[in-house]
Amino acid sequence: MTNQEAINVGSRTWVDSGLRAASRAADHGLLWFAVGAAAYAVGGRTRRAGVRGVLSLAGASALTNALLKPVLPRPRPSQELIALGRRPRRVPASSSFPSGHAASAAAFVTGMSLESPAAGALVAPIGAAVAYSRVHIGVHWPSDVLAGAAIGAAVAVGTRRWWAVRADESAALGPAISAPALPDGSGMLILVNPGAGSGDEDPSIRLRDLLPAATIILADVDGDVGAQLDAAVERRAPRALGVCGGDGTVVTAVEAALRHDLALAVFPGGTLNHFARDVSVEDIAATRDAVAAGRAVRVDVGAVQCDGKPAEAFVNVASLGGYPEMVRLRERWESRLGKWPAAAVAMVRVLATAEPIPLSLDGRSMSIWMLFVGNGRYAPSDQVPLSRPAVNESTLDVRCLRADRRWSRVRLLWSASTGTLASSAAYMHQNVDAVTAELHGDPIPLAVDGEVTGRGRDFRFASRPAALSLYR
């Protein structure tokens, strides 16, 4: 028997049928779009993984099919060398090199793995089966598949250049300190936003179960919540404060804690819990355990003074211009699109309607679209900020989008989409301990942690190092 005859011996087995089915399912990326849709439905990190996987697949498919195959023609293996049971229904007419199926599979799996290693591990065997199936059914040489897989993985890794992978680790915090140990909550005053929590759940019920001796007050969100908390502190003389709510409620409690020199416990329960997430106090029971043991750390706080009025604190971001609107739109869309795509779309929307703001930034005259001042150091430095690695460096993360550069809108959008903001003349970024912004025109709104708190022309931002004692 000749080698050719030996190759062609054998009927179709279940392995042959399975690999042919896997290869067909991945035609035009349909298999991966289905997996991506399932990941999207799960939500959370898995949703982000699915979105990055699909975007990686799109990039790899465009590169291999539109560019590499036409410029690198290579004949496909002869079907006469393939056993009858393995042969596909149709042999593609395009170049054999590189394998588009392998590129798409590797891009999708690698993209998912960047966001969620667990999800990536689940789909990796499917990707490997699809890639190998192209050799098994005789439409690619092994080198086509290896090259395609390498290209797909490289494209997926390259997405980090314009869409950073968000780190879920806690930000670096200040030194550990001792705070009042309150095992049952005796001596603690807790401010609760009655609208906090999910659905009909009342967060104060769980807090009463965990800290039965604590004093819980419900904020009247139609009034001055800060004044309500100050009055309660004067009446109760607590040893520590607690807060349950989103970022807006948290910053109110932070200001009260600073005024009265009290340690603060954050019990997350609002729609937006950026500060709680960044300092890893996302679990109510874990915060209760820290209160019981008296474990705390020091955390930096930002402060902004508007037109000479008393400074107000911020724990996340203070901003001028379109940034608050961009965040609002991003938060609205990110559950469907993923955080970075939603941020990109929101940036396009805001820049399309923004008006230039003439001002002097630390004495330097310029015109800007928006100013971002973050409490602590944000990352990445050359892309849309997605995470906060540190809240212990006595620094403000200052970023502005300049309007006084030719074609600044287009340049900013191009830089944001290609991960080259750092080299754009329309983008400024610096880490400093203080910065001033003096407007040349009419007063504009100031947003503190997503809430507009007033209007002004003279803004002075500063870091207050290790100002807050935080149970953790």
N, C-alpha and C positions, 0 to 999 in steps of 0.2 A: 504494500500500500504506500502511495506517495504521500509526502507531507500535505499537499493540497487536498488529497482525498481524506486524509486524517482529520484535517480541519473541518471538513464539511460533514463528517459523520455525526450522527446524533439527532434526536428529535428535540422539540422544545420541552424544557423542564420548568418547574415553578420558579426557579431562579431567573431563567430567561424571560418568562412572562412578567415577573415582578420588575425587573430592570427595564424592560421595554415600556411597561406602564409608567414607571418613574420618569423615564426620559420624555414620554409624551406629555405627562402632567406638567412638566417644567417648560414645555414649549411656550414661547412668548412671556415667560415669567409667571404664568397663571398659578402654578403651585405656590410660588412665594407670595404673590398677592393675596392668596387665600390665607396663608399662614400669617401674613402681616395683618389682615383684617381680624383674625382671631386674637392676635396679640393686642390689637387696638381695643377690642372689646373688653379685655381683661383690665386695662387701665394701669396707672402707676408706672413703675420702671419698665414693665413689660410692654406697655403702650409705647413708651419712648423707644424701646428696642425695636418694635415693629416698624415705627416710622423711619428710624435710621436705617433699618434693613432694606426697606423699600427704596429709600433715596439712594442708598449705596448701590442697589441692584440697577436702578435707572442709570446711574453714572457709569457703571461697569458695562452695561449693555450698549450704551451709546458709544463708549470708547471702542469696544471690540467690534461691533457690527458696522458702525459708521466710519471708523477710521482704520483700525488695524487690519481687518479682513480685506478691504479693498487694496491696501498698499502692501500686504504680505500674502499674496496668493499661494495656495498650496493644495495639490490634489488630495482628495479624500481616499481612504483605503478602498481597495477593490472589493466589491461585495462577493466576488467569487472566493475570497479568502475567509469568508465568514460562514459559520454553520447556518443551515437553513432556519433552524429554530430561533436564531438570534437576530436575523435580519429585520430592519425596520420596515414599515409600510412605505416610507418615502425617504430617499436620501437627499439632504439639502444640497442645493447647487452652489452655495457660497463657499468661500475658501475654508479649508479645514483648520487653518491656523489663525488665531487661537480659538479654543472652544468657548463659544458664547454661553452655553449651558453651564460649564464649569465656572466661568467668570461670574455669572449671575448667582450661582449657588454659593460660591465662596464670599461674594460681596454681601449677600443677605445674611449668611451665618456670622460673618465677622462683624457686620454692622450691629446685629442683635447682641452679640457677645460683648461689644464695647459698653452697651448700656446695661445689660443684664447677663452676666456669665451663666447663670442657671438656665435662662431661656435659650441662650446660644448653645449650651450643651445638649439641650433637648432636640434642637433642630440639626445639629452637626451631623448625626448619622444619616439623616435624609439628604443633606447636602453632599455628603461623601458618596451616597448611593447614586444620586443624580450624576455627579461628575464621572464616576466609574462606568455608569451605564453607557456613556457615549463611546467608550472604548469597547465595551462588551458587545454592543450592537453593531459595531463596525463603522461608525460615521466619523471617528476621530482617531488619530494616532495618540499614544500616551503622552508625547511631548506637547500636543495641542492642549490636552486637559491640564497638565502641570502648568503650562504657561497661562492658560485661562484662569486657573485657580489663583495663581500668584497675582495676576492683574486685578482680579476681583477683590482679593484681600487688601491689596495696596490702595484701591479706590476707597474701600470702606474705612481703612485707617486714615486716609486723607480727609475724610469728612470732618475729622476732629479739627482740621485747620480752620473751618468756617462755622462749625457747630461743636463747641466744646462739650465734652462729656461732663455732666454735672457730678461733682464729688458729694457723696452723702455723709462724709466724715464731719465730725464737729469742728467748728472753727477753733483755732488755738486761743485759749483764754488766759486770764491773768493768774496770779498765785492763789493757791488754796488758802482759805482762812476759816476761822471758827465763827459761827453765827449762833444765835440762841437755839438750843435744842428744844423742840416743842412736840413731844411724841403724840399727844392727842389734839394738838392745835391750840391749846390754851395759851392766850397771849397773842394770837395771830388774828389780824383783821384782813378779811379777804373781800376784794371788790369783784363782783361777778356781773358781766354784761348779760342781761336776761335773754338777749337774742343770740348768745353764743351757743355752740353745739350744733349737732346735726338733727334735722327733723324736729320731732316734738320732745327730744330729750332735754331735760333740765339739768345743766351741769352742777347746779348747787346741790342737787340731791346726792350725787356721788361724793362731792366734797364734804357734805355733812356726815356721810358714812365713814369716810377716811379720816376726817379731822373733826370729831364730834364736838370738841370744846372750842373750836374756832368761832369767831364772830363773822358772819357773812352778811354783806350788804349788797343790794341790787342797785345797779347804776340807773339813774333816770337819764336816759340818753337824750332826752329833749332839753335837759338843763346843763349846767356847768358841772361835769362829772368830777373835775379836779377839785372844785370847791366842796362838793359833797364828800369827797374822800378826806380832804383836810378837816372838815367839820367832824367827821367820824373819828379821825385820829385824835383830835382835841378831846373828844368825849371819852374815848376808850383807852387812850394812852397805851397802844399795843407795843409789844416787843419786836414784832416783825409784821411785814405786809405780805399779802398774797393777791394775785390777780388771775382771773379766768376770763379769757376773751381773745380777740384778735389783736393785731398790731396796734390799732388805734387805742384800744383799752389798755394795752400793755404800756405804751409810752406815757399815758396819763398816770398810771401807777408808778412808773419809773421816776417821773418828776416828783411825785409825792414822797417816794422813798428817799430821793436825794434831799428834798427840803427838810425832812424830819430825821435824816440820818438813820434809816432803818434798812435792814436786809429785806430782799424781795424774793418771793417764790412765784414763779410763773407756771400756771396750770393752763396749758393750751386748750382752747375750746372755740376759737373763732374761725371764720372763713379763711382769713389770711394770718398765718403764724410764721412769718419769715424769721423773726428774731428767735422764737422758740426752736425752730428747726435748726437754725445755724449754731445755736449754743447747746443743742441736743437736750432740750427739756420738753420733748414731745409726748411724754407719758405722764399722766396725772399721778399714778401710783408711785412712779420713780421720784417725782418731785416731792411727794409726801414722805418718802423714805429719807430724802435729803433733809427735809425739815425736821423729822424725828431725830436724826443723828446730828443735826447742826452743821452739815457739810455745805460749804459755800466757796465761791471763787470771786475774784475781782474782775470786772468787765469794763472796758472803755465805753463811754457815752459821747455822742456828738452834741453840740450846742450851736444854736444860731440866734443871732440878735438882729432884729429887723427895725431899722430907723431909730435906733437908740433905746428901744423898749427892752424890758427884761428878757434875757435869753431863754429860749425854750429848748428842751432836750429832744433828741431824736436817737433812736436805737438802730434804725436801718438807713434811710436815705432822706436828705433834704434836697429840694430841687427847685429850679426855676425853668419856665418855659414848658415845652410839651412833654416832659418826662412822665408826670403823673397820668396824663391821658394815654401815653404809650403803655404804661403798666396796666392801666384799667383794661385796655383793649387786649393786651396779652393775656391777662388773667381770664378774660371772657372766652378767649379762643383756644387757650393752651390745652384744655381737656380734650378738644377735638383734633388739634394739629400737633401737639407736642410743644414744649416751651420755646425752643429756639425758632421753629418755623412761625409760631404765633408772634414771637418778638419781632421777627423780620417783617411780617405782614403789618404789624402794628407800627413799626418804624416807618414803613412806606406811607401808611395812612396819615400819620402825624406830620411827617415832613412835607407831604403834599399840600397841607393847609397851614403850616406854621408861618408866623411872621418873625422876621429877624429882630433880635433884641440887642440894641446898642448899649454897651457897658464898658467899664474898666475892671479887669480881673487882676487883682493885686497891682493896680496902677497901670496895667497894660490895656490900651484901648483896642476894642475889637467888637465884632457883631456876631452873635451866636443864635443857634436855634434852640438849644436847651443846655442846662447845666445840671450835672449829677454830682452830689457830694455824699459819699457813703461813710458811715461810721465803721472804721476798720478797713482792712484791705480786701478788695473784691478781685475775683478772677473769672475769666482770663483777662489779662491786661490789654490785649489787642483785639478783643471781640466784645460782643454784648455781654455784660457781666451776668454770670449765672450762679456763682457761689461766693462764699466769703471764707477764705482760709484763716483769717486772723482778726480778733477783736481785742488784741492785747499789745499793739505796737505803737500806741499814742499817735495814730495817724488817721487822716481823712483821705479817702479815695476820690479824687476830683477828676471829672471827665466833662468835656464840653464839645459840642458839635458846632463848628464854626460856620457862620453864614457869610463871612467876608472873603471867601475864596471862590474863584470862578467855577461855575458848575458844581457848587458845593453839595447840593442835594444828590446829584448823580454820582459824584465822587464818593460821598458817604455810603450810599446804597451799594455801589460796586465794592467798596472796601469791606463793608459788613458782610457781603455775600461771599467774598473770597478770602476772608480772614486776614486782611491786610490793613486793618484800621491803624495799626501802630505806625505805618509808613505814610499815612494820608495826611496831607497838609490841612485838611478840614477837620481833623480830630486832635484833641489835646488830652493828655492824661498825665497826672502827677500824684504822688503820695506826699502829703504835707501835714503839718500839725495845725495849720490855720490858713484861711483864704478869705479875701474880701471881694465883694462884687458891688460896684457902684453904678447904677443905671444912669444913662444920659437922657432918658425920656420919661414917660409917664410911669407911675407905680404899676407893678405887676404882681400877680399872686405868688405866694410862697407856699410850697407843699412840704409838709413834714410827715414822714412815714405814710405817704399816700393821701393825706388829708390836707386840704387848703386851710391854712390857719390865719391868713391875713394878706395884706398887700403892702408893698414898700418899694423904696428906691435904693436903700443902703443896707447891705446884708453882710454880716460878719460871722463866718463859720469857724468853729474851733473844736479840737478834740479835748475831752476831759478824761485823762488817763486814769484807769482803774477806779472810776468814780462810783460804780455800782457794786454793792455786795449782793450776789445772786446765789440762791440755794441751788445746788446741783450735785 
